[in-house]
């Protein structure tokens, strides 16, 4: 039986419609469920013991190098088959794809694997044949007998791309999402949580319901609960933001709508003592409790040592102490407009905001939930802090693995994020100022969000440490703001 080399041709650029979502990224660089499509394909290919390696072709300039790599990676060039994949075809059925890889081990001629009437992949009997036909393969002009397969989905079709990319709801481990082209059903063993999410919509003031996706068909049994929603074939803003596909002009359009929502929120007045109590509970007490949860985890000691070694702080506790000193300083007296509670979304980050610029449509999903009307209300800054941790704090870049932690020559740790958020931050600042909110206070509260999340993302310890360094970065900016 032959071994197989997979060639992943990522040279085709997405069309204009797809680029509104992916920006300048290729199909292979597109991030789906926190992993690029190229890495997702590589991981699937690695499951097959007959595959020697996956080689990537990014443009016609490295075609000659590919020929050399084919020879050098083939144990026996005349007895090593090649599966030539086109990156604009995503995996629709991994079992079918594994069958295709197995078939490649037995072929003695050239075959094509179809996706409808198009060719998604070409199977070649040996490395020499692949090298000889490389130009035709790049031009997608190889003709061959077709193998039937349902392994692929054509991502160059906008509807298919949206279906594929919006199937990646970032559900927590206790959630299950299912549905079809028109609906999404959310199910969980956390019955009270599902019930509160469902009730949230029906407890909302009438003038706020337009912003949310309406849930219906609530069902509950002894083990789980569920509700159904209309499926909107729109991507969340987080997907497009991490791909660099949201321009400053478009962000302004989005913030026009979001701040209209913010100003529209129903409110009720409270006194100074209640305002302080609510803020302390959200931005201090919750943080302190989460720190206690973090200290129970085995990773805490390692994080603590890294902080002492690579930053100006001697411990995580010292970071929290710095936060609390800034909180006491920034919080100050409550202006009259802040002596209120508002009906809030509760998690107003980019991944919970669906937006279509073409349709001029914005919808909010996954609110915090409410079992009674009082549960709807929160501090007026909380939604803004959540929004800030996507815009200013680059939260979605961490979720997509688009950051690095390095050690500099002075032995200090450096956090690098694969974006320049400053143009977006400037726009956000202007909207805060125009609507009467303090940028410094928003960023301070945002720092508490990053610190509070630490114990709940420990499935990815590197990301958790990135959150910690990011909180340090935010606190340094807040401190500078207090000096000006």
C-alpha positions in Angstrom: 0.0 0.0 0.0 1.3 3.5 -0.9 2.0 6.3 1.4 0.4 9.7 0.6 1.6 13.3 0.6 -1.1 16.0 0.8 -0.6 19.3 -1.1 -2.8 22.1 0.3 -3.1 24.7 -2.5 -3.9 28.0 -0.7 -3.1 30.2 -3.6 -6.7 31.2 -4.6 -7.8 34.4 -3.0 -11.4 34.7 -1.7 -13.8 36.7 -3.8 -15.0 40.2 -2.9 -18.0 39.0 -0.9 -16.0 36.5 1.1 -13.3 39.2 1.8 -15.9 41.3 3.6 -15.6 38.6 6.3 -12.0 37.4 6.0 -10.3 40.6 5.0 -7.0 40.0 3.3 -6.7 36.4 4.7 -6.6 33.4 2.3 -9.1 30.6 2.8 -6.4 28.6 4.7 -5.8 31.6 7.0 -9.5 31.9 7.8 -10.1 31.2 11.5 -13.0 28.8 12.4 -13.6 27.8 16.0 -10.3 29.4 17.0 -8.2 27.4 14.5 -7.3 28.3 10.9 -8.8 26.2 8.2 -5.3 25.2 7.2 -4.4 23.9 10.6 -7.8 22.2 10.9 -7.1 20.4 7.7 -3.6 19.5 8.9 -5.0 18.1 12.1 -7.5 16.0 10.3 -4.9 14.7 7.8 -2.6 13.8 10.7 -5.1 11.2 11.9 -4.4 9.1 8.9 -1.4 6.8 9.4 -0.7 6.5 5.7 0.0 10.3 5.2 3.6 11.3 5.3 3.1 15.1 5.5 1.1 18.1 4.3 2.8 20.6 2.0 1.3 24.1 1.5 1.4 26.0 -1.8 0.6 29.7 -1.2 1.3 31.1 -4.7 2.8 30.2 -8.0 6.2 31.6 -6.9 6.9 28.6 -4.7 5.9 25.9 -7.2 9.5 24.9 -7.9 10.2 24.6 -4.2 7.1 22.4 -3.9 8.5 20.0 -6.5 11.7 19.7 -4.5 9.8 19.2 -1.3 7.7 16.5 -2.9 10.8 14.5 -3.7 12.5 15.1 -0.4 9.4 14.0 1.6 8.6 10.9 -0.4 10.2 7.7 1.0 9.8 6.2 -2.5 8.8 8.9 -5.1 7.4 6.2 -7.5 5.4 4.6 -4.8 4.1 7.7 -3.0 0.7 9.1 -4.0 -0.4 12.7 -3.8 -3.7 14.2 -2.8 -3.9 17.8 -4.1 -6.4 19.8 -2.2 -7.9 23.3 -3.0 -8.2 25.4 0.1 -11.6 26.9 -0.9 -13.2 23.6 -0.1 -13.9 23.1 3.6 -14.5 19.7 5.3 -18.2 18.9 5.4 -17.7 15.2 6.4 -14.5 14.1 8.0 -15.3 10.4 7.7 -15.8 10.8 3.9 -12.5 12.7 3.8 -10.6 9.9 5.6 -12.1 7.4 3.1 -10.7 9.6 0.3 -7.2 9.6 1.9 -7.4 5.8 2.1 -8.4 5.5 -1.6 -5.4 7.6 -2.5 -3.2 4.8 -1.2 -4.4 2.4 -3.9 -4.8 4.5 -7.1 -2.7 3.9 -10.2 -4.2 6.7 -12.3 -5.3 10.4 -11.9 -8.7 10.9 -10.4 -10.6 14.0 -9.2 -12.8 14.3 -6.1 -15.8 16.4 -6.9 -17.9 18.9 -5.0 -21.0 19.2 -7.2 -19.7 19.8 -10.7 -16.4 21.3 -9.4 -13.1 19.7 -8.5 -12.2 19.9 -4.8 -9.2 17.7 -4.9 -7.1 15.6 -7.4 -5.6 12.2 -6.6 -2.3 11.5 -8.3 -0.6 8.0 -8.4 2.9 9.3 -7.7 5.1 12.3 -7.0 6.5 12.4 -10.5 3.0 12.7 -12.0 2.1 15.5 -9.6 5.3 17.5 -10.5 4.6 17.0 -14.2 1.0 18.3 -13.9 1.7 21.0 -11.3 1.0 23.9 -13.6 -2.3 22.3 -14.7 -3.2 21.6 -11.1 -2.6 25.2 -10.1 -4.8 26.4 -13.0 -7.4 23.8 -12.0 -7.4 22.3 -15.5 -6.6 18.7 -14.8 -9.3 16.4 -16.3 -9.8 13.0 -14.8 -12.4 10.4 -13.9 -14.3 11.7 -10.9 -14.7 9.9 -7.5 -18.0 10.6 -5.8 -17.6 12.1 -2.3 -19.5 14.3 0.1 -16.3 15.3 2.0 -16.3 18.9 0.9 -18.2 22.2 0.9 -17.5 24.9 -1.6 -16.5 27.9 0.5 -16.2 30.2 -2.4 -20.1 30.4 -2.5 -21.1 33.0 0.0 -24.1 31.1 1.3 -22.0 28.0 2.0 -19.2 30.1 3.6 -21.7 31.8 6.0 -23.3 28.4 6.8 -19.9 26.9 7.5 -18.5 29.8 9.5 -21.7 30.5 11.5 -21.9 26.8 12.6 -19.0 27.6 14.9 -21.0 29.0 17.8 -18.6 29.2 20.7 -20.8 27.3 23.2 -19.5 26.5 26.6 -18.9 22.8 27.4 -22.3 22.4 29.0 -24.1 23.6 25.9 -25.1 21.8 22.8 -26.2 23.6 19.6 -28.0 22.0 16.8 -30.3 23.1 14.0 -30.7 23.4 10.3 -30.5 26.2 7.7 -33.3 28.1 9.3 -33.2 27.5 13.1 -30.7 26.9 15.9 -31.7 24.9 19.0 -29.7 25.5 22.2 -29.7 22.7 24.8 -28.0 22.3 28.2 -28.0 20.3 31.3 -27.8 23.7 33.1 -31.6 23.9 33.2 -31.8 27.2 35.2 -29.3 28.9 32.8 -31.3 27.9 29.7 -34.6 28.9 31.3 -33.1 32.3 32.4 -31.8 33.0 28.8 -35.3 32.1 27.4 -37.1 34.3 30.0 -34.8 37.2 29.5 -36.4 38.1 26.1 -39.9 38.0 27.5 -39.0 40.1 30.5 -37.4 42.9 28.4 -39.2 46.2 27.9 -41.0 46.2 24.6 -38.7 48.9 23.0 -35.6 46.7 23.7 -36.8 43.4 22.2 -36.0 44.5 18.6 -32.3 44.2 19.5 -32.4 40.5 20.5 -33.0 37.2 18.7 -36.4 35.9 19.9 -36.3 32.5 21.5 -39.3 30.1 21.3 -40.3 26.5 21.9 -38.9 26.2 25.4 -38.7 22.5 26.5 -37.6 21.0 29.8 -37.1 17.5 31.1 -35.4 16.1 34.2 -32.0 16.2 32.6 -31.9 19.2 30.3 -33.7 22.2 28.8 -33.7 23.8 25.4 -35.1 26.6 23.3 -35.0 27.4 19.6 -34.2 30.6 17.7 -34.2 31.8 14.1 -30.8 31.3 12.4 -29.5 34.5 11.0 -26.9 33.9 8.3 -24.7 36.7 9.5 -21.3 36.3 11.1 -20.6 37.7 14.6 -18.4 40.8 14.6 -15.6 38.9 16.4 -15.0 36.6 13.3 -14.6 39.6 11.0 -12.7 41.7 13.5 -9.9 39.1 14.0 -9.6 38.8 10.2 -9.1 42.6 9.8 -12.3 42.9 7.9 -13.9 45.6 10.0 -12.8 49.1 8.8 -12.8 52.1 11.0 -15.8 53.4 9.0 -17.7 50.2 9.6 -16.9 50.2 13.3 -18.4 53.7 13.5 -21.6 52.3 11.9 -21.6 49.5 14.4 -21.1 51.8 17.4 -23.8 54.1 16.1 -26.3 51.2 16.6 -24.7 49.9 19.8 -24.7 53.3 21.6 -28.3 53.9 20.4 -29.0 50.6 22.2 -27.0 51.8 25.3 -28.9 55.1 25.5 -32.2 53.3 24.9 -31.8 51.0 27.9 -34.5 51.2 30.5 -33.2 52.6 33.8 -34.2 53.1 37.4 -32.7 55.5 39.9 -30.7 54.4 42.9 -28.9 56.2 45.7 -25.1 56.5 46.3 -24.9 53.6 48.7 -26.7 51.2 46.3 -24.6 52.4 43.3 -21.4 51.7 45.3 -22.8 48.3 46.4 -23.6 47.2 42.9 -20.3 48.4 41.5 -18.3 46.8 44.3 -20.1 43.5 43.7 -19.4 43.5 39.9 -15.9 44.9 39.9 -14.3 43.9 43.2 -16.1 41.2 45.0 -16.5 39.0 42.0 -12.8 39.5 41.1 -11.7 38.5 44.6 -13.8 35.4 44.6 -12.4 34.4 41.2 -8.9 34.9 42.5 -9.7 32.5 45.3 -10.9 30.0 42.6 -7.7 30.5 40.7 -5.5 29.8 43.7 -7.1 26.4 44.0 -5.8 25.4 40.6 -2.3 23.8 40.1 -1.4 26.4 37.4 -1.6 29.2 39.9 1.8 28.8 41.4 3.5 28.7 38.0 1.6 31.8 36.9 2.6 33.5 40.2 6.3 32.7 39.6 6.3 33.9 36.0 4.7 37.2 37.1 7.4 37.7 39.8 10.1 36.9 37.3 8.9 38.7 34.2 7.0 41.8 35.4 7.3 44.6 37.9 4.9 42.9 40.2 6.1 40.3 42.7 2.9 38.3 42.6 -0.6 38.0 41.2 -1.9 39.4 44.5 0.2 42.5 43.9 -1.6 43.0 40.5 -5.0 42.7 42.3 -3.8 45.2 45.0 -2.8 47.6 42.2 -6.2 47.2 40.6 -8.0 47.9 43.9 -6.0 51.0 44.5 -6.9 52.3 41.0 -10.5 51.3 41.6 -10.7 53.4 44.8 -9.1 56.3 42.9 -11.1 56.2 39.7 -14.5 55.3 41.1 -14.7 58.5 43.1 -18.1 60.1 43.7 -20.9 59.0 41.5 -22.3 61.7 39.1 -26.0 62.0 39.0 -26.3 60.1 35.6 -24.5 57.1 37.1 -26.9 56.8 40.1 -29.1 54.3 38.2 -29.3 50.7 37.1 -30.0 49.8 33.5 -31.4 46.8 31.6 -28.2 45.3 30.2 -27.2 42.5 27.8 -24.7 41.3 30.4 -22.1 40.0 27.9 -21.9 42.6 25.2 -18.8 41.4 23.4 -18.2 41.1 19.7 -18.9 37.3 19.6 -22.4 38.0 20.9 -23.2 40.6 18.2 -24.4 39.5 14.8 -24.0 42.2 12.1 -24.6 42.6 8.4 -23.5 45.9 6.9 -25.3 45.1 3.6 -28.6 44.5 5.4 -27.9 47.3 8.0 -29.0 44.7 10.6 -27.6 44.1 14.1 -28.8 41.5 16.5 -27.7 40.5 20.0 -27.4 36.9 21.1 -26.5 35.0 24.3 -27.6 37.5 27.0 -26.8 36.9 30.7 -30.4 35.7 31.4 -33.1 36.6 33.9 -35.6 34.7 35.9 -37.4 37.9 37.1 -37.5 41.5 36.1 -35.0 42.6 38.7 -32.4 40.3 37.2 -32.4 42.4 34.0 -30.7 45.4 35.7 -27.0 46.1 36.1 -24.4 48.9 36.4 -24.6 51.2 33.4 -20.8 50.6 32.7 -20.9 46.9 32.6 -22.0 46.4 29.0 -19.5 49.1 27.9 -16.7 47.3 29.7 -17.6 44.1 27.9 -17.6 46.0 24.6 -14.3 47.5 25.4 -12.6 44.2 26.1 -13.4 43.3 22.4 -12.4 46.7 20.9 -9.6 47.9 23.2 -8.6 44.7 25.0 -8.4 42.5 21.9 -10.3 39.6 23.6 -11.2 37.9 20.4 -7.6 37.8 19.3 -6.7 35.8 22.4 -9.6 33.4 21.7 -8.2 32.9 18.2 -4.6 32.4 19.4 -3.4 35.6 17.7 -1.0 36.7 20.4 2.6 35.9 21.5 4.3 35.9 24.9 8.1 36.4 24.6 10.9 37.1 27.0 13.1 40.2 26.2 16.8 40.6 26.8 16.1 42.2 30.2 14.2 39.0 31.2 10.9 40.8 31.2 7.9 39.2 29.6 6.4 40.9 26.5 2.8 40.4 25.3 2.3 41.0 21.5 -1.1 40.9 19.9 -1.5 40.4 16.1 -3.3 43.7 15.6 -3.0 47.5 16.2 -6.2 48.4 18.1 -5.4 52.1 18.5 -7.5 53.4 15.5 -10.5 51.5 16.9 -9.8 52.6 20.4 -9.8 56.3 19.3 -13.2 55.8 17.7 -14.5 54.1 20.8 -13.2 56.9 23.0 -15.1 59.4 21.0 -18.4 57.5 21.3 -17.9 57.2 25.1 -17.2 60.9 25.4 -20.1 61.9 23.2 -22.4 59.8 25.3 -21.1 61.0 28.6 -19.1 57.9 29.8 -15.6 57.9 31.3 -13.0 56.0 29.1 -10.7 55.6 32.2 -13.5 53.9 34.2 -14.5 51.7 31.3 -10.9 50.4 30.9 -10.5 49.9 34.6 -13.7 47.8 34.8 -12.5 46.0 31.6 -9.3 45.0 33.5 -11.4 43.4 36.2 -13.2 41.3 33.5 -9.9 39.9 32.2 -8.8 39.1 35.8 -12.1 37.5 36.6 -12.1 35.2 33.6 -8.8 33.5 34.5 -10.1 30.4 36.4 -12.7 29.7 33.7 -10.4 29.3 30.7 -7.9 26.9 32.1 -8.4 24.5 29.2 -5.9 26.8 27.6 -3.3 27.9 30.2 -1.3 30.0 27.7 -4.4 32.1 26.9 -5.1 32.5 30.6 -1.6 33.9 31.2 -2.1 36.1 28.2 -5.3 37.5 29.8 -3.2 38.2 33.0 -0.5 40.1 31.1 -3.2 41.9 29.2 -4.8 43.0 32.5 -1.4 44.4 33.5 -1.2 46.3 30.3 -4.6 47.8 30.8 -3.9 48.8 34.4 -0.7 50.6 33.2 -2.9 52.6 30.8 -5.4 53.4 33.4 -2.7 54.6 35.7 -1.4 57.0 33.0 -5.0 58.2 32.5 -5.3 59.1 36.2 -2.1 61.2 35.9 -3.3 63.4 33.0 
